[in-house]
Structure formats: structure tokens, C-alpha cells
């Protein structure tokens, strides 16, 4: 009898109605150069042919793929379901319409073990349906492979909190899960996990391929965007109890980046005028409660560069008009 090698890495793939993209995603995972990997595929109540595709791969790669089906509960619920059924020492999350390079998990596991890092980060590139690169998203420029948080805590307010371009030590999830029934679940959870780390590791390789789909229904931007502010509040609570509780400057920068800039980037696409102004009022309260000054927002730097000056002209104009109180003018432009 051949002894099964325990999986070092479990990759959780939530699936919901992605029959056109799922094979490319699963191909990229079953062909990983890392051998001792398990792929936990969670069919979250798909109504298309996703289940048939999953079963085909599960039969073809029984040593790698573990397939589950559950009633639809949303992305967080599917991820949590996968976490509870994974056996690896490390966890990765891949969205089922995206794909990754074949060396992604081998390199990220190697970095985690080399630097005793509980979180490893790689770069992302956006691709179209023909595989053409449309945008490169460098995550942590100008910092070394090993990042000691105590020395470089500006990372807390600088990095993008995607779950999908990271490898996590499973123990980070011992008492944490993705929050169900909310939007922006990554902003809510991933900073909390980072606060449990002392060391991060990173690679400058663009391992994660984020697909910009042409067939996806245009997202409706509604008051669900207020979940961004709720996510920041949840992080603030955990921050105050963490080993980094005294790093007030970085917390304020996090509040500015996620709670102001990210929130406004969402608000810019809210079509309903009543919702726009309701959300705008909530932001005003959020800013006032935290004592964030206008000059703090304008002076905010990300990776040592003034953030607002680094933006494309259209975004720059939107933010400046908003900060100048020209909301009615913005409504005419939307």
C-alpha cells in the first residue's frame, strides 16, 4: 500500500456558475510544480455545468482534488466550508474564474518556510479572456523578500487586502473566518490575520492571473458599499488588542486608505442619488469620529508616494471635487 504524503498546501476554490472558466483555473492548479498539494473545490450551489466539470477533474486527479457540493451561501461561506475541510499546513484561495502560474505555490511555500512567515504575498496581473495582460499590480515595491512587521509596519496601511494572492499559515484561521453575508470580506478579515504575524514574505513574481470578464453582469453599486466602513471598524477593534496597538499613525493611514479612498472609489459608481448622499453622510460621520483631518487625507502616502498625486487624472478630479464639497457637481458628472 502506497502511503499518502500529507498535503503541505490546501488551495480552496469556491465555485459558482463559472462553467466557461473553471477548467482553466483547475488546470493551473493540478499542474502545480508543488506535488504535495490538495485542491479543495467547493461547489456553492451552481446552476450551470460547473458540477460536471468538477467531477471530471476529481475523477482524473483523485490524489489532488477533493470535491464538495453545498447549498449556495456566498463566497465567504464557501471559503469557510473549504477551510474546515482542508488538511494542509498552509492555505491559499483561488477564485474559480482566475488562474495561477504553475510555480506559484511551490515558491510561496518555500518563502514561508525559509523566513518562518505566516503570510506570503505575490504580485497580480489582470488578464483578458485571450490571456493578454491588461494591468500589472505590484503589491509591495521597494521592500525585501523578508519583511519584519515591527520595522516596516507601514505595510499595514499600504498593501492591498486580497485573499487570493497570498499564502497563509493555517493556524491564522484557528479562531478567524470570513464574515458571511457581507461585501468586502477580504478587507474585513485579512488585516486581522496580518496583525497575528511578525514576519511577511513576498515574491515579485506575478503569479496570480485575475481575469477581467467580458460576460460578467455590470456590478450594481449600492449601499452594500457601507460594508467597507463596517470592515474597517471590525479591524480597528482587533487592532486595539494586538501587539501593534501603539502604532496609531499606521492605523490612521489604514482608515484613510480603506475607509476614505477605497470607499469613495466605490461611491463614485453609485447611480441612485439618495443612496449616494446617504452613503456620503455615513462617510462624514466615519471621518469625524476618527478625527481625520482634510490635510491628513491629502497628505496620505502609499509606499512613500503621495497617493492622490499618483492617481490618474479622472480619479484625482473626482476625489478633489468630493473633498471640496462639490457633491452636486459630481452627481451631474456621474
VMD Tcl script that draws the C-alpha trace (Angstrom):
set ca {
  {0.00 0.00 0.00}
  {1.38 3.41 -1.01}
  {1.48 5.87 1.86}
  {-0.15 9.21 1.05}
  {2.10 12.21 1.62}
  {0.30 14.81 3.78}
  {-0.52 17.99 1.89}
  {1.62 20.98 2.75}
  {-0.74 23.38 0.99}
  {-4.53 23.34 0.62}
  {-5.94 25.58 -2.11}
  {-9.60 26.45 -1.62}
  {-11.61 27.14 -4.79}
  {-15.21 28.36 -4.29}
  {-17.26 27.69 -7.42}
  {-20.48 29.39 -8.51}
  {-21.68 29.34 -12.13}
  {-18.27 29.56 -13.83}
  {-18.51 26.77 -16.41}
  {-16.69 28.88 -19.04}
  {-13.63 29.49 -16.86}
  {-13.38 26.62 -14.38}
  {-11.25 24.27 -16.50}
  {-8.50 26.86 -16.97}
  {-8.49 27.51 -13.23}
  {-8.31 23.82 -12.30}
  {-5.69 23.10 -14.98}
  {-3.44 25.73 -13.40}
  {-3.82 24.05 -10.02}
  {-3.44 20.36 -10.93}
  {-0.29 21.30 -12.87}
  {1.42 22.99 -9.93}
  {5.09 22.10 -9.54}
  {4.38 21.67 -5.82}
  {3.49 17.99 -5.53}
  {2.02 17.67 -2.05}
  {-0.93 19.97 -2.64}
  {-4.66 19.43 -2.18}
  {-7.26 21.36 -4.13}
  {-10.47 21.78 -2.15}
  {-13.19 22.60 -4.68}
  {-16.44 23.84 -3.15}
  {-19.43 23.98 -5.48}
  {-21.56 26.66 -3.84}
  {-24.89 25.67 -5.39}
  {-24.01 26.30 -9.06}
  {-26.88 26.06 -11.54}
  {-24.75 25.59 -14.67}
  {-22.40 22.76 -15.69}
  {-19.76 23.55 -13.07}
  {-20.52 20.36 -11.10}
  {-19.90 18.12 -14.13}
  {-16.54 19.83 -14.71}
  {-15.59 19.40 -11.05}
  {-16.45 15.71 -11.11}
  {-14.42 15.19 -14.29}
  {-11.33 16.66 -12.64}
  {-11.95 14.85 -9.34}
  {-12.00 11.53 -11.18}
  {-8.93 12.40 -13.25}
  {-6.89 13.70 -10.29}
  {-8.21 11.82 -7.22}
  {-4.90 12.29 -5.40}
  {-5.14 16.08 -5.66}
  {-8.76 17.19 -5.86}
  {-11.29 16.96 -3.05}
  {-14.73 17.99 -4.34}
  {-17.64 19.17 -2.21}
  {-21.12 20.45 -3.00}
  {-23.19 22.66 -0.71}
  {-26.25 24.94 -0.96}
  {-25.50 28.46 -2.11}
  {-24.23 30.60 0.76}
  {-21.94 33.11 -0.89}
  {-18.18 33.48 -1.22}
  {-17.34 33.73 2.50}
  {-19.47 30.71 3.35}
  {-17.84 28.61 0.60}
  {-14.34 29.63 1.70}
  {-15.11 28.84 5.35}
  {-16.53 25.46 4.29}
  {-13.25 24.77 2.49}
  {-11.10 25.90 5.43}
  {-12.86 23.46 7.73}
  {-12.21 20.57 5.34}
  {-8.61 21.34 4.43}
  {-5.67 19.36 5.79}
  {-2.67 21.43 4.66}
  {-0.30 23.36 6.91}
  {-0.86 26.39 4.66}
  {-3.96 27.73 2.90}
  {-4.38 29.50 -0.42}
  {-7.55 30.86 -2.04}
  {-8.10 30.97 -5.80}
  {-11.26 32.37 -7.37}
  {-12.69 29.94 -9.90}
  {-12.61 32.31 -12.88}
  {-8.94 33.18 -12.30}
  {-5.80 31.07 -12.71}
  {-2.22 30.97 -11.47}
  {1.28 30.21 -12.73}
  {2.46 26.64 -12.27}
  {5.18 27.60 -9.77}
  {3.04 29.84 -7.55}
  {2.52 27.56 -4.56}
  {5.95 25.94 -4.68}
  {7.66 29.33 -4.48}
  {5.31 30.76 -1.86}
  {5.61 27.69 0.37}
  {9.39 27.85 0.04}
  {9.37 31.51 1.14}
  {7.05 30.76 4.06}
  {9.36 28.04 5.34}
  {12.58 29.92 4.59}
  {11.52 33.02 6.54}
  {9.12 31.42 9.04}
  {6.44 33.73 7.64}
  {2.77 33.14 8.40}
  {1.75 35.14 5.31}
  {3.36 35.28 1.86}
  {2.33 37.72 -0.89}
  {2.80 37.65 -4.66}
  {2.02 40.14 -7.42}
  {-1.16 40.11 -9.51}
  {-1.74 40.80 -13.15}
  {-5.08 41.44 -14.78}
  {-5.66 39.47 -17.97}
  {-8.37 39.43 -20.61}
  {-10.10 36.31 -21.91}
  {-7.36 35.81 -24.51}
  {-4.66 35.78 -21.83}
  {-3.38 39.25 -22.72}
  {-2.04 41.21 -19.76}
  {-4.09 44.39 -19.23}
  {-2.54 45.63 -15.98}
  {0.30 44.66 -13.66}
  {-0.38 45.17 -9.96}
  {2.86 45.22 -7.98}
  {1.94 44.64 -4.35}
  {4.98 45.64 -2.27}
  {7.59 47.62 -4.19}
  {10.95 48.57 -2.69}
  {10.96 46.13 0.21}
  {12.97 42.91 0.61}
  {11.79 39.32 0.34}
  {11.57 39.06 4.14}
  {9.59 41.85 5.83}
  {9.70 42.24 9.60}
  {6.49 43.98 10.54}
  {7.89 45.76 13.58}
  {10.38 47.54 11.30}
  {8.09 48.02 8.30}
  {4.63 48.43 9.77}
  {3.65 50.96 7.09}
  {2.82 47.75 5.16}
  {-0.36 47.55 7.27}
  {-1.86 50.59 5.56}
  {-0.16 50.14 2.18}
  {-0.90 46.64 0.93}
  {-4.00 45.50 -0.92}
  {-6.00 43.08 1.16}
  {-6.90 40.48 -1.47}
  {-7.09 36.92 -0.14}
  {-6.24 35.35 -3.49}
  {-2.60 36.41 -3.92}
  {-1.49 35.22 -0.50}
  {-0.45 32.02 1.24}
  {-1.46 31.74 4.91}
  {-0.28 29.51 7.75}
  {-3.43 27.61 8.59}
  {-3.13 28.42 12.29}
  {-4.08 32.03 11.48}
  {-7.61 30.70 10.92}
  {-7.81 28.85 14.25}
  {-10.20 31.50 15.59}
  {-10.96 33.52 12.47}
  {-13.28 33.07 9.50}
  {-14.51 35.14 6.57}
  {-17.56 37.15 7.63}
  {-20.71 35.82 5.98}
  {-23.33 37.91 4.23}
  {-21.15 40.97 3.68}
  {-19.34 42.58 0.79}
  {-15.59 43.33 1.13}
  {-14.97 40.28 3.30}
  {-11.24 40.43 2.46}
  {-10.85 43.96 3.87}
  {-12.64 42.76 7.00}
  {-10.53 39.65 7.65}
  {-7.07 39.79 6.02}
  {-5.81 42.80 8.07}
  {-6.83 40.90 11.22}
  {-4.70 37.96 10.09}
  {-1.76 40.25 9.33}
  {-1.92 41.56 12.90}
  {-1.16 37.99 14.06}
  {2.09 37.96 12.04}
  {5.60 39.08 12.92}
  {7.14 38.34 9.54}
  {5.76 38.54 6.00}
  {7.49 37.23 2.90}
  {6.96 38.32 -0.68}
  {7.90 37.47 -4.24}
  {7.94 39.99 -7.06}
  {6.65 37.31 -9.46}
  {3.21 37.93 -10.97}
  {1.81 34.53 -10.06}
  {-1.89 35.38 -9.79}
  {-3.84 35.97 -13.02}
  {-7.00 37.96 -12.35}
  {-9.48 37.59 -15.20}
  {-11.41 40.66 -16.31}
  {-14.51 39.00 -17.71}
  {-16.46 40.43 -20.62}
  {-19.58 38.40 -19.86}
  {-19.99 39.41 -16.25}
  {-23.06 41.46 -15.43}
  {-22.14 45.04 -14.58}
  {-21.89 45.25 -10.82}
  {-24.55 47.34 -9.18}
  {-23.10 49.73 -6.66}
  {-25.49 50.17 -3.73}
  {-25.49 50.89 -0.01}
  {-23.76 47.49 0.37}
  {-20.64 49.64 -0.07}
  {-21.13 50.70 3.55}
  {-19.72 47.26 4.39}
  {-16.30 48.83 3.71}
  {-16.74 51.15 6.69}
  {-18.03 48.27 8.83}
  {-14.99 46.20 7.82}
  {-12.65 49.00 8.93}
  {-14.47 49.19 12.28}
  {-14.03 45.44 12.82}
  {-10.29 45.77 12.08}
  {-9.96 48.74 14.46}
  {-11.35 46.64 17.31}
  {-8.83 43.85 16.73}
  {-6.01 46.36 16.18}
  {-6.52 47.80 19.68}
  {-5.92 44.36 21.21}
  {-2.97 43.43 19.01}
  {0.78 43.64 19.64}
  {0.84 46.67 17.31}
  {-1.81 48.65 19.25}
  {0.51 51.63 19.76}
  {1.15 52.22 16.04}
  {-1.52 54.91 15.73}
  {-0.12 56.53 12.59}
  {-0.41 53.33 10.57}
  {-3.93 52.72 11.87}
  {-4.95 56.21 10.77}
  {-3.42 55.60 7.34}
  {-5.39 52.35 7.09}
  {-8.56 54.26 7.97}
  {-7.75 56.81 5.25}
  {-6.84 54.31 2.54}
  {-9.66 51.80 3.08}
  {-12.27 53.92 4.84}
  {-11.92 57.06 2.72}
  {-10.21 56.40 -0.62}
  {-11.46 52.84 -1.21}
  {-14.94 53.81 -0.04}
  {-15.03 56.83 -2.35}
  {-13.80 54.71 -5.27}
  {-16.92 52.59 -4.73}
  {-19.20 55.58 -4.10}
  {-18.19 57.04 -7.47}
  {-20.23 54.30 -9.19}
  {-23.41 54.54 -7.07}
  {-26.11 55.63 -9.51}
  {-29.01 56.15 -7.11}
  {-28.83 59.74 -5.86}
  {-30.49 59.07 -2.50}
  {-28.11 56.19 -1.78}
  {-25.16 58.34 -2.87}
  {-25.97 61.07 -0.35}
  {-26.86 58.61 2.45}
  {-23.50 56.91 1.99}
  {-21.75 60.25 1.79}
  {-23.26 61.22 5.16}
  {-22.06 57.93 6.67}
  {-18.55 58.69 5.44}
  {-18.74 62.15 7.01}
  {-19.59 60.56 10.38}
  {-16.80 57.97 9.95}
  {-14.21 60.72 9.30}
  {-15.42 62.92 12.17}
  {-15.48 60.09 14.73}
  {-11.84 59.26 13.97}
  {-10.60 62.85 13.99}
  {-9.30 62.53 10.44}
  {-8.42 65.95 9.06}
  {-8.64 67.08 5.45}
  {-4.87 67.60 5.42}
  {-4.35 64.00 6.65}
  {-6.28 62.72 3.63}
  {-4.41 64.93 1.16}
  {-1.01 64.10 2.68}
  {-1.60 60.35 2.82}
  {1.31 58.47 1.24}
  {1.28 54.90 -0.02}
  {4.66 53.19 -0.47}
  {6.32 56.57 0.18}
  {4.43 58.34 -2.64}
  {1.67 60.90 -2.19}
  {-1.39 58.84 -3.01}
  {-3.70 61.38 -4.60}
  {-0.92 62.77 -6.81}
  {-0.13 59.27 -8.05}
  {-3.65 58.69 -9.38}
  {-4.92 59.06 -12.96}
  {-6.37 62.50 -13.71}
  {-10.02 61.37 -13.73}
  {-9.76 59.84 -10.25}
  {-7.79 62.81 -8.97}
  {-10.51 65.21 -10.12}
  {-13.26 63.10 -8.54}
  {-11.53 62.98 -5.14}
  {-10.64 66.67 -5.14}
  {-14.17 67.72 -6.12}
  {-15.56 65.49 -3.38}
  {-13.20 66.87 -0.73}
  {-14.09 70.40 -1.88}
  {-17.75 69.67 -1.13}
  {-18.85 69.64 -4.77}
  {-21.10 66.58 -4.43}
  {-23.89 68.01 -6.60}
  {-21.42 68.72 -9.38}
  {-20.14 65.15 -9.06}
  {-23.70 63.86 -9.41}
  {-24.01 65.66 -12.73}
  {-20.77 64.09 -13.91}
  {-21.68 60.53 -12.86}
}
mol new
graphics top color blue
foreach p $ca { graphics top sphere $p radius 0.5 }
foreach p [lrange $ca 0 end-1] q [lrange $ca 1 end] { graphics top cylinder $p $q radius 0.2 }
display resetview
